[in-house]
Amino acid sequence: MPEQDASTAKEFYPEVPQAEVSFPLKGSNSLDWGMKNRLSNIFDSKSGKTVMLAIDHGYFQGPTTGLERVDINIVPLLPFADTLMVTRGILRSTIPPSFTRGVVLRTSGGPSILKELSDEQIAVDIEDVIRLNASAMAVQVFIGGENESQSVHNLTRLIDVGQKYGVPVLAVTAVGRELVRDARYMRLATRICAELGATYVKTYYVEEGFETVTASCPVPIVIAGGKKLPELDALKMAWRATEEGALGVDMGRNIFQSESPQAMIQAVREVVHKRERPEKAYELYRSLVAEQPVTVG
């Protein structure tokens, strides 16, 4: 039998209403607790933003430059990433299970760069997503692409199963060569993904009108890093995007193909989380590069 609680001096604070804590992430306050908890592994609780490290390129490109040896080139970057965008094969084979930050699992796939990329299918079962303790599932959506309807169907199927098990879905808006990368297209693609139930959306930054893209999307937007840029240009892009409403970046090549990936990801963090000006962040990048030991070949 449990002991009877004989204390009469307990503080029940009857005069203090129970606090109702609002979840601060855009468009996410009505989500279930499990969804919010997983999103908290992706977005920093102080800044409300994220630096995602995208290394899932191999699912259709093979050993991309900079990703030839994930154990050597990427694992040392993990302490600086809020979230890792990765395939289940690399996660199981190469990423240390001591990595306790968010994992966004690539869950669509099919064609390689040798075929029509928009012909993707769902490639991972929800049971494996949960088994791997993923914080979100990522699916490519080809608005305006040859297989647009199929990719939208992939998205909605993942949203349905994600709602059932409390796993957020990241909709990745793909832009084919035949599509114009402008604010009008980005507004169309991101809004469709949000309307269909995506928890957050990844898209490309555009220099004109990007603030209208983030304003018209009712869920968080993170930007893709895209092609490799000079380091200062990549930092400027990250700064402009976050100043214009993006809640972070999902960078790959602009980090792991940098002259110094460790220095670059730290500079990106300064821009995203501390709103540091890109020129100042670039100074940090150069100073970190200068501190690196010189190797004699």
C-alpha angles and dihedrals in degrees: 000000000000116000115262114252100241097171116114095179099074116133111237093164094216090177092059116079115223110265117248107209116206117215104238101209113108114265094354106098094100095052122111120266093255092053091049091047092052091047088053087063089058106038120053112246094222104043097026088224138101141220104207118190108216114207100149095103093109093071088082105005102046118215099002117198107278093023098070089108112022091180091059103032105032111027092068088057095056096091089062099047123089090200139009120222102205148144121252091243094059091040093056098038103039117009113090112241087227086078100106102176125096122305118201106197122213103232103171128071148125119130126062126218086274092068141041103301096204092066093090130147133194103278105181130057119230090238090063091046090056092041088057092048092235119181094211144357121237124210130178116236118197105199106189092008127127093262098034096139093050092052091047089051089052089053096049093046090053091046090053094050091040090056089050094054102028098251120140121229124223112205110208111204108217120206117205125207091257094055126085115240100220137125093263092059093042091051089051096047098042095044092050090052092049093046090053091054109267111162092218137350137227117208143151125275116243121195097222120058100352090139088064089055094055093040094053095046111083094202131057120288125206121186128236116236092224122184121003112279132182107278096251091049091051090050090049090052092050091048095049092046095051092043088053096052109282114135095215147315137276100206128177119151094029087062109031094038092048121113086250114017093186092053092044097052090050091051090050089053090055091055097044103039102028100030089234114174112256094240091055091046089051089055088055089049092052093046091051090049090051091053093056115107116255113243120213112216 
